[in-house]
């Protein structure tokens, strides 16, 4: 009764300053000495960027006062992103791991606060110093906006999405800190993720995975860029922006800022649900089975919705077209078959990797299965609930494999049957092949994870997933005569499955003689081996689960 009463009288979760966790970190991370050093360094760097770049604009390039004040905006934005995105996310992940190591998390579970209030407390408490140092740079930005005559709505649009992205990345840091046990690894993984978002993801978006760029602020920066740089560069940026399409989702068009903000807010909701589940019950998976399957389907829908409208008539989904800033009248550009094959293979590979991630989130280990069966027996139930965490995730992996192979087939079909390739048809018989590749990789990983545990699955990822590729590339680089052997070795890895499937079955493929003979044979051989191996693991898994169920009677 005391706990219920205390919860009833607690401040709402959105009252951030009234949150005890925020206040605790405000006292510990806002101590004058440490905060003063951080502010001094921040102000020195921000002041240097502002004054030096502005003065160069005035005296060296002889820009107008307005244009000279616009020049420091982008460098300041990069610096602010480093503070809030990189340092803030790393601090959040490392702080969460430290809380777990010191046993503070167990204490917090007993406090009369709702799970959501605890998430909010750590979300804004752990990176509070980074928020303060970020705010310390804003006077320079505001002055540059004022004297640079940047429209108010541009500033609100840019920094609105900037702050939303910061919250998402900090939530990602909280999730990493919740899962990882080592503080250093949690810190580095969060920083590495943010770094990958702005280096690897933009490259992936050029290969047809357009949706992934909307988890960054890049589309919004591009949309606002004409108002953030000097006049001549702004005119060029405006021309490029006019030529570039808006954020497209099938037949709908959205401003880049609106679509980006919507994407980030949705992912924030996903992260909050993950953390709420873990705070609600310590042994809970980060996602439920239905939720993970729904998220997988949603990602497929968004990937297709953003990519398919760019196939025709603009052709901007193709890398060779995206690299051309302008297309003059009479330009006979058309995509090559090679880049189409690469795009289809990459789509299948990314789909398989997302499937592995979702499988890892929802698959129970042996301890979780035993605990779940014991709880079920105490409740007098004959079997585990279909959606419960201890239940097998096999049906859900099957559903995701079907959804993923369908999305992969649809994407490839639209590429192959586009007007760029005339009357080329994509036979429906390729769909079962795509499902085979996705299912073999998904079921094998699931059976290892559920039957043997995380260590065995991690070892398999290294020995079966990564090592054959490295060995195959090494052998292939040794000499052209060893290319067939290299293809056979690389084909052992499930990572090569989507690429080999595309090269084997797509009507566009025109392989060299050695590849034409070797790739199909290697593909079918290793898929057959993988299928037999996955079936054997599934049989052993079923026996193990039956043994666990009988042992709890």
C-alpha positions as CSV (number, residue, x, y, z in Angstrom):
1,X,0.0,0.0,0.0
2,X,2.9,2.3,0.7
3,X,4.4,1.7,-2.7
4,X,1.1,2.3,-4.5
5,X,0.6,5.5,-2.5
6,X,4.1,6.7,-3.3
7,X,3.7,5.9,-7.0
8,X,0.4,7.9,-6.9
9,X,2.1,10.9,-5.5
10,X,5.2,10.8,-7.7
11,X,5.7,13.6,-10.2
12,X,4.8,12.6,-13.8
13,X,7.5,11.1,-15.9
14,X,7.7,14.2,-18.1
15,X,8.6,16.5,-15.1
16,X,12.3,16.1,-15.8
17,X,13.7,18.4,-13.1
18,X,11.6,16.8,-10.4
19,X,13.0,13.3,-11.3
20,X,15.3,12.1,-8.5
21,X,17.7,10.4,-10.9
22,X,18.1,13.6,-12.9
23,X,18.8,15.5,-9.7
24,X,21.3,12.9,-8.5
25,X,23.3,13.2,-11.7
26,X,23.0,17.0,-11.7
27,X,24.8,17.0,-8.4
28,X,27.5,14.5,-9.4
29,X,28.2,15.5,-12.9
30,X,27.7,19.3,-12.5
31,X,30.4,19.8,-9.8
32,X,32.0,23.2,-10.4
33,X,35.5,22.0,-11.1
34,X,34.7,19.3,-13.7
35,X,32.0,21.3,-15.3
36,X,34.2,24.4,-15.4
37,X,36.9,22.6,-17.2
38,X,34.5,21.2,-19.7
39,X,32.9,24.6,-20.3
40,X,36.3,26.2,-20.7
41,X,37.4,23.7,-23.4
42,X,34.0,23.9,-25.1
43,X,34.0,27.7,-25.2
44,X,37.5,27.9,-26.5
45,X,36.8,25.5,-29.4
46,X,33.5,27.1,-30.3
47,X,34.9,30.6,-30.0
48,X,37.8,29.6,-32.2
49,X,35.5,28.1,-34.9
50,X,33.2,31.1,-34.8
51,X,35.7,34.0,-34.8
52,X,38.4,32.6,-37.0
53,X,36.1,31.3,-39.7
54,X,34.1,34.5,-39.7
55,X,37.2,36.7,-39.9
56,X,38.5,34.6,-42.8
57,X,35.2,35.2,-44.6
58,X,35.4,38.9,-44.1
59,X,39.0,39.7,-44.8
60,X,40.3,36.8,-46.9
61,X,37.4,36.0,-49.2
62,X,35.8,39.5,-48.9
63,X,32.3,38.1,-48.2
64,X,29.5,40.3,-47.0
65,X,28.7,40.5,-43.3
66,X,25.8,38.2,-43.8
67,X,27.7,35.6,-45.7
68,X,30.7,35.8,-43.4
69,X,28.4,35.0,-40.4
70,X,27.0,32.0,-42.1
71,X,30.3,30.4,-42.6
72,X,30.8,29.1,-39.0
73,X,27.4,27.5,-38.8
74,X,28.2,24.2,-40.3
75,X,31.5,23.7,-38.4
76,X,29.7,24.6,-35.2
77,X,27.0,22.1,-36.0
78,X,29.6,19.4,-36.4
79,X,31.1,20.3,-33.1
80,X,27.7,20.3,-31.4
81,X,27.0,16.9,-32.9
82,X,30.3,15.5,-31.5
83,X,29.3,16.8,-28.0
84,X,25.8,15.6,-28.0
85,X,25.8,12.6,-30.3
86,X,29.2,11.0,-29.7
87,X,30.2,12.0,-26.1
88,X,26.6,12.1,-24.8
89,X,25.8,8.6,-26.1
90,X,29.1,7.2,-24.9
91,X,28.6,8.7,-21.4
92,X,25.1,7.3,-21.3
93,X,26.1,3.8,-22.2
94,X,29.1,3.8,-19.8
95,X,27.1,5.3,-17.0
96,X,24.4,2.7,-17.3
97,X,26.9,-0.1,-17.3
98,X,28.6,1.4,-14.2
99,X,25.2,1.5,-12.5
100,X,24.7,-2.2,-13.1
101,X,28.2,-3.1,-11.9
102,X,27.8,-1.2,-8.7
103,X,24.4,-2.7,-7.9
104,X,22.6,0.6,-8.2
105,X,20.2,-0.8,-10.8
106,X,18.9,-3.4,-8.3
107,X,18.3,-0.6,-5.8
108,X,16.5,1.6,-8.3
109,X,14.1,-1.3,-9.1
110,X,12.8,-1.0,-5.5
111,X,12.2,2.7,-5.6
112,X,8.6,3.9,-5.9
113,X,9.0,5.2,-9.5
114,X,7.4,4.0,-12.7
115,X,9.6,2.3,-15.2
116,X,9.1,5.1,-17.6
117,X,10.2,7.7,-15.0
118,X,13.4,5.7,-14.4
119,X,14.1,5.6,-18.2
120,X,13.6,9.4,-18.4
121,X,15.8,9.9,-15.4
122,X,18.7,8.1,-16.8
123,X,18.1,9.5,-20.3
124,X,18.5,13.1,-19.2
125,X,20.6,12.6,-16.1
126,X,23.6,10.6,-17.4
127,X,24.4,13.1,-20.3
128,X,23.5,16.2,-18.4
129,X,27.0,17.7,-18.6
130,X,27.0,17.2,-22.4
131,X,23.6,19.0,-22.6
132,X,25.1,22.0,-20.6
133,X,28.2,22.2,-22.8
134,X,26.0,21.9,-25.9
135,X,24.0,24.9,-24.7
136,X,27.2,26.8,-24.1
137,X,27.9,26.7,-27.8
138,X,24.4,28.0,-28.8
139,X,25.1,31.7,-28.3
140,X,27.7,31.5,-31.1
141,X,25.1,29.7,-33.3
142,X,22.3,32.2,-32.4
143,X,24.6,35.1,-33.2
144,X,25.5,33.5,-36.5
145,X,21.9,32.9,-37.4
146,X,20.9,36.5,-36.5
147,X,23.7,38.2,-38.4
148,X,23.6,35.7,-41.2
149,X,19.8,36.4,-41.6
150,X,18.9,32.7,-41.4
151,X,15.1,32.4,-41.3
152,X,13.7,31.4,-38.0
153,X,11.8,28.4,-39.3
154,X,15.1,27.0,-40.7
155,X,16.8,27.2,-37.3
156,X,13.8,25.6,-35.6
157,X,13.6,22.9,-38.2
158,X,17.3,22.1,-38.0
159,X,17.7,22.0,-34.3
160,X,14.3,20.4,-33.6
161,X,15.4,17.3,-35.6
162,X,18.9,17.7,-34.0
163,X,17.6,17.4,-30.5
164,X,15.3,14.5,-31.5
165,X,18.3,12.6,-32.9
166,X,20.2,13.3,-29.7
167,X,17.5,11.7,-27.6
168,X,17.4,8.7,-29.9
169,X,21.2,8.2,-29.8
170,X,21.2,8.5,-26.0
171,X,18.4,5.9,-25.8
172,X,20.6,3.7,-27.9
173,X,23.4,4.2,-25.4
174,X,21.0,3.3,-22.6
175,X,20.1,0.0,-24.4
176,X,23.8,-0.7,-25.0
177,X,24.6,0.0,-21.4
178,X,21.8,-2.3,-20.3
179,X,22.9,-5.2,-22.5
180,X,26.7,-4.9,-22.3
181,X,28.5,-5.7,-19.0
182,X,31.8,-3.9,-19.7
183,X,31.8,-0.2,-19.3
184,X,34.5,0.4,-21.9
185,X,32.8,-1.7,-24.5
186,X,29.5,0.0,-23.8
187,X,31.2,3.4,-24.3
188,X,33.0,2.4,-27.5
189,X,30.0,0.6,-29.0
190,X,27.8,3.6,-28.6
191,X,30.3,6.0,-30.1
192,X,31.0,3.5,-32.8
193,X,27.3,3.2,-33.7
194,X,27.0,7.0,-34.0
195,X,30.1,7.1,-36.2
196,X,28.8,4.3,-38.4
197,X,25.5,6.2,-38.8
198,X,27.3,9.1,-40.5
199,X,29.9,7.1,-42.4
200,X,28.6,3.6,-43.4
201,X,24.8,4.3,-43.5
202,X,25.1,7.1,-46.1
203,X,27.0,4.7,-48.4
204,X,24.3,2.0,-47.8
205,X,21.6,4.5,-48.8
206,X,23.3,4.9,-52.2
207,X,22.8,1.1,-52.9
208,X,19.0,1.2,-52.7
209,X,18.6,1.2,-48.9
210,X,17.4,4.8,-48.9
211,X,15.5,4.6,-45.7
212,X,18.5,4.2,-43.5
213,X,19.7,7.8,-44.2
214,X,16.6,9.0,-42.3
215,X,18.1,7.8,-39.0
216,X,20.6,10.6,-39.3
217,X,20.1,14.4,-39.6
218,X,21.8,14.5,-43.0
219,X,18.5,14.9,-45.1
220,X,17.5,17.8,-42.9
221,X,20.9,19.5,-43.1
222,X,20.7,19.2,-46.9
223,X,17.3,20.7,-47.0
224,X,18.4,23.6,-44.8
225,X,21.8,24.0,-46.4
226,X,20.9,26.8,-48.9
227,X,20.2,29.1,-45.9
228,X,23.3,28.0,-43.9
229,X,26.1,28.9,-46.3
230,X,27.2,31.9,-48.2
231,X,25.1,33.1,-51.2
232,X,27.0,31.5,-54.1
233,X,27.2,28.1,-52.4
234,X,23.6,28.5,-51.2
235,X,22.4,29.0,-54.8
236,X,24.2,25.8,-55.9
237,X,22.8,24.0,-52.9
238,X,19.3,25.3,-53.6
239,X,19.5,24.1,-57.3
240,X,20.6,20.6,-56.2
241,X,17.8,20.6,-53.6
242,X,15.3,21.5,-56.2
243,X,16.5,18.7,-58.5
244,X,16.5,16.1,-55.7
245,X,13.2,14.5,-54.8
246,X,11.4,15.0,-51.6
247,X,11.2,12.2,-49.0
248,X,9.1,9.7,-50.9
249,X,7.1,6.8,-49.5
250,X,5.4,5.0,-52.3
251,X,3.1,7.6,-53.9
252,X,3.4,10.1,-51.0
253,X,5.8,13.0,-50.7
254,X,7.0,14.5,-47.4
255,X,9.4,17.3,-46.5
256,X,12.8,15.8,-45.5
257,X,12.5,17.3,-42.0
258,X,9.0,15.8,-41.4
259,X,9.9,12.3,-42.6
260,X,13.2,12.3,-40.7
261,X,11.5,13.5,-37.5
262,X,8.8,10.9,-37.9
263,X,11.4,8.1,-38.3
264,X,13.4,9.2,-35.3
265,X,10.4,9.5,-33.1
266,X,9.2,6.1,-34.1
267,X,12.6,4.6,-33.2
268,X,12.6,6.5,-29.9
269,X,9.3,4.8,-29.1
270,X,10.9,1.4,-29.9
271,X,13.9,2.1,-27.6
272,X,11.6,3.3,-24.8
273,X,9.6,0.1,-25.1
274,X,12.8,-1.9,-24.9
275,X,14.0,-0.2,-21.7
276,X,10.5,-0.2,-20.2
277,X,10.4,-4.0,-20.6
278,X,13.8,-4.4,-19.0
279,X,12.9,-2.1,-16.0
280,X,9.5,-3.8,-15.6
281,X,11.1,-7.2,-15.3
282,X,14.9,-7.7,-15.2
283,X,14.9,-11.0,-17.0
284,X,12.6,-9.8,-19.9
285,X,13.9,-9.7,-23.4
286,X,14.4,-6.3,-24.9
287,X,11.5,-7.0,-27.3
288,X,8.6,-9.3,-27.4
289,X,8.2,-11.8,-30.2
290,X,5.2,-10.1,-31.8
291,X,6.9,-6.7,-31.4
292,X,10.1,-7.8,-33.0
293,X,8.3,-9.4,-35.9
294,X,6.2,-6.2,-36.4
295,X,9.3,-4.1,-36.3
296,X,11.0,-6.3,-38.9
297,X,8.0,-6.0,-41.2
298,X,7.9,-2.2,-40.6
299,X,11.6,-1.9,-41.6
300,X,10.9,-3.9,-44.8
301,X,7.9,-1.7,-45.6
302,X,9.9,1.5,-45.1
303,X,12.9,0.2,-47.2
304,X,10.5,-0.6,-50.1
305,X,8.4,2.6,-49.7
306,X,11.5,4.8,-50.0
307,X,13.3,2.9,-52.7
308,X,10.7,1.9,-55.2
309,X,9.6,5.4,-56.2
310,X,13.2,6.2,-57.1
311,X,13.5,3.5,-59.7
312,X,11.5,5.2,-62.4
313,X,11.5,7.8,-63.9
314,X,14.4,9.4,-62.0
315,X,16.5,6.3,-61.6
316,X,18.0,7.9,-58.4
317,X,18.0,4.6,-56.6
318,X,20.9,3.5,-58.7
319,X,24.4,4.5,-57.6
320,X,25.6,5.6,-61.0
321,X,22.6,8.0,-61.4
322,X,23.0,9.3,-57.9
323,X,26.6,10.2,-58.6
324,X,25.5,12.4,-61.5
325,X,24.4,15.8,-60.2
326,X,22.6,16.8,-63.4
327,X,21.0,14.9,-66.3
328,X,21.0,16.9,-69.5
329,X,18.3,16.5,-72.2
330,X,19.3,13.7,-74.6
331,X,21.4,12.1,-71.9
332,X,21.3,8.3,-72.6
333,X,22.2,7.2,-69.1
334,X,20.9,3.9,-68.0
335,X,21.8,1.6,-65.1
336,X,24.2,-1.3,-65.6
337,X,23.3,-4.9,-64.9
338,X,26.2,-5.2,-62.5
339,X,25.0,-2.4,-60.1
340,X,21.5,-3.9,-60.2
341,X,22.9,-7.3,-59.1
342,X,24.9,-5.6,-56.3
343,X,21.9,-3.7,-55.1
344,X,19.7,-6.8,-55.0
345,X,22.5,-8.8,-53.2
346,X,23.1,-6.1,-50.6
347,X,19.3,-5.8,-49.9
348,X,19.2,-9.6,-49.3
349,X,22.2,-9.4,-47.1
350,X,20.9,-6.5,-45.0
351,X,17.6,-8.3,-44.6
352,X,19.4,-11.4,-43.3
353,X,21.4,-9.3,-40.9
354,X,18.3,-7.6,-39.5
355,X,16.7,-11.1,-39.2
356,X,19.7,-12.2,-37.1
357,X,19.4,-9.1,-34.9
358,X,15.7,-9.7,-34.3
359,X,16.3,-13.4,-33.6
360,X,19.0,-12.5,-31.0
361,X,16.5,-10.2,-29.3
362,X,13.7,-12.7,-28.9
363,X,15.4,-16.1,-28.5
364,X,15.5,-17.5,-25.0
365,X,18.6,-19.3,-23.6
366,X,18.4,-22.5,-21.6
367,X,18.2,-20.8,-18.3
368,X,15.3,-18.6,-19.4
369,X,13.5,-21.7,-20.8
370,X,13.8,-23.6,-17.5
371,X,12.7,-20.5,-15.5
372,X,9.7,-20.1,-17.8
373,X,8.6,-23.7,-17.6
374,X,8.9,-23.6,-13.8
375,X,6.7,-20.5,-13.6
376,X,4.2,-22.2,-16.0
377,X,4.0,-25.3,-13.9
378,X,3.4,-23.3,-10.7
379,X,0.5,-21.6,-12.5
380,X,-0.9,-25.0,-13.5
381,X,-0.6,-24.4,-17.2
382,X,0.2,-27.3,-19.6
383,X,2.4,-25.3,-22.0
384,X,4.2,-22.0,-22.4
385,X,2.4,-19.0,-23.8
386,X,3.0,-18.7,-27.5
387,X,4.3,-15.1,-27.2
388,X,6.1,-15.5,-23.8
389,X,9.8,-14.8,-23.6
390,X,10.7,-18.5,-22.7
391,X,8.7,-19.9,-25.6
392,X,10.6,-20.9,-28.7
393,X,11.0,-18.2,-31.3
394,X,11.0,-20.6,-34.3
395,X,7.6,-19.6,-35.7
396,X,8.5,-16.0,-35.4
397,X,11.8,-16.5,-37.2
398,X,9.9,-18.4,-39.9
399,X,7.5,-15.4,-40.2
400,X,10.3,-12.9,-40.5
401,X,12.1,-15.1,-43.0
402,X,9.0,-15.1,-45.2
403,X,8.5,-11.4,-44.8
404,X,12.1,-10.7,-45.6
405,X,12.3,-12.9,-48.6
406,X,9.1,-11.3,-49.9
407,X,10.5,-7.8,-49.5
408,X,13.8,-8.9,-51.1
409,X,11.9,-10.4,-54.1
410,X,9.6,-7.4,-54.5
411,X,12.6,-5.0,-54.5
412,X,14.5,-7.1,-57.0
413,X,11.5,-7.6,-59.3
414,X,10.9,-3.9,-59.5
415,X,14.6,-3.3,-60.4
416,X,14.8,-6.1,-63.0
417,X,11.4,-5.4,-64.6
418,X,11.9,-1.6,-64.8
419,X,12.0,0.1,-68.2
420,X,15.7,0.4,-67.8
421,X,16.0,-3.3,-68.8
422,X,13.4,-3.6,-71.5
423,X,11.2,-6.7,-71.4
424,X,13.3,-8.6,-68.8
425,X,11.0,-10.7,-66.5
426,X,11.7,-11.9,-63.0
427,X,10.3,-15.4,-62.6
428,X,8.3,-16.2,-59.5
429,X,10.4,-19.3,-59.1
430,X,13.1,-17.1,-57.6
431,X,11.0,-16.3,-54.6
432,X,11.4,-19.8,-53.0
433,X,15.2,-19.5,-53.6
434,X,15.3,-16.2,-51.7
435,X,13.2,-17.8,-48.9
436,X,15.7,-20.7,-48.8
437,X,18.6,-18.4,-48.4
438,X,16.9,-16.3,-45.7
439,X,15.4,-19.3,-43.9
440,X,18.7,-21.4,-43.8
441,X,20.6,-18.4,-42.4
442,X,17.8,-17.5,-39.9
443,X,17.0,-21.0,-38.7
444,X,20.6,-22.0,-38.3
445,X,21.4,-19.0,-36.2
446,X,18.2,-19.4,-34.2
447,X,18.8,-23.1,-33.4
448,X,22.4,-22.4,-32.3
449,X,21.3,-19.5,-30.1
450,X,18.4,-21.3,-28.5
451,X,19.9,-24.7,-28.2
452,X,23.6,-24.0,-27.6
453,X,23.7,-20.5,-26.2
454,X,25.2,-17.2,-27.0
455,X,28.8,-18.3,-26.9
456,X,28.3,-21.1,-29.4
457,X,26.3,-18.7,-31.7
458,X,29.0,-16.1,-31.4
459,X,31.7,-18.7,-32.2
460,X,29.7,-19.8,-35.2
461,X,29.4,-16.2,-36.5
462,X,33.3,-16.0,-36.4
463,X,34.1,-19.4,-37.8
464,X,31.3,-19.9,-40.3
465,X,30.2,-16.3,-41.0
466,X,33.4,-14.3,-41.2
467,X,36.4,-16.7,-41.5
468,X,35.4,-18.3,-44.8
469,X,35.1,-14.8,-46.4
470,X,38.5,-13.7,-45.2
471,X,40.1,-17.0,-46.4
472,X,38.3,-16.8,-49.7
473,X,39.3,-13.3,-50.4
474,X,42.9,-14.1,-49.5
475,X,43.0,-17.2,-51.8
476,X,41.4,-15.2,-54.6
477,X,43.9,-12.4,-54.3
478,X,46.7,-15.0,-54.6
479,X,46.1,-15.7,-58.3
480,X,43.4,-15.8,-60.9
481,X,43.7,-19.6,-61.3
482,X,42.6,-20.0,-57.7
483,X,39.3,-18.0,-58.2
484,X,37.1,-21.1,-58.3
485,X,38.6,-22.3,-55.1
486,X,38.1,-18.9,-53.5
487,X,34.4,-18.9,-54.6
488,X,33.9,-22.4,-53.0
489,X,35.5,-21.3,-49.7
490,X,33.5,-18.0,-49.5
491,X,30.3,-19.7,-50.3
492,X,30.5,-21.6,-47.0
493,X,29.5,-18.3,-45.2
494,X,25.8,-17.5,-45.0
495,X,26.8,-13.9,-45.7
496,X,27.6,-14.9,-49.2
497,X,24.3,-16.6,-49.7
498,X,22.3,-13.6,-50.9
499,X,25.1,-12.5,-53.3
500,X,25.4,-16.0,-54.8
501,X,21.6,-16.4,-55.2
502,X,21.4,-13.2,-57.1
503,X,24.4,-14.1,-59.4
504,X,22.9,-17.5,-60.0
505,X,19.3,-16.8,-60.8
506,X,18.8,-13.2,-61.9
507,X,18.2,-12.9,-65.7
508,X,20.6,-10.0,-65.8
509,X,23.6,-12.0,-64.7
510,X,26.3,-12.4,-67.3
511,X,29.2,-14.0,-65.4
512,X,32.7,-14.8,-66.6
513,X,33.0,-18.5,-67.6
514,X,34.8,-19.5,-64.3
515,X,32.1,-17.7,-62.2
516,X,29.3,-19.1,-64.3
517,X,30.4,-22.6,-63.6
518,X,31.4,-22.2,-60.0
519,X,28.9,-19.9,-58.4
520,X,25.7,-22.0,-59.0
521,X,27.4,-25.2,-57.9
522,X,28.8,-23.6,-54.8
523,X,25.5,-21.9,-54.0
524,X,23.5,-25.1,-54.2
525,X,26.1,-27.2,-52.4
526,X,26.4,-24.9,-49.4
527,X,22.7,-24.2,-49.2
528,X,22.1,-27.9,-49.1
529,X,24.7,-28.3,-46.4
530,X,23.3,-25.4,-44.5
531,X,19.7,-26.8,-44.7
532,X,20.8,-30.2,-43.4
533,X,22.8,-28.6,-40.6
534,X,19.9,-26.3,-39.7
535,X,17.4,-29.2,-39.7
536,X,19.7,-31.3,-37.5
537,X,20.1,-28.4,-35.0
538,X,16.3,-27.9,-35.1
539,X,15.7,-31.6,-34.2
540,X,18.2,-31.5,-31.4
541,X,16.6,-28.3,-30.2
542,X,13.2,-29.9,-30.1
543,X,14.5,-32.8,-28.1
544,X,16.2,-30.4,-25.7
545,X,13.1,-28.3,-25.2
546,X,11.1,-31.5,-24.6
547,X,13.6,-32.6,-22.0
548,X,13.4,-29.2,-20.2
549,X,9.6,-29.4,-20.2
550,X,9.6,-32.9,-18.7
551,X,12.2,-32.1,-16.1
552,X,10.0,-29.4,-14.6
553,X,7.0,-31.7,-14.1
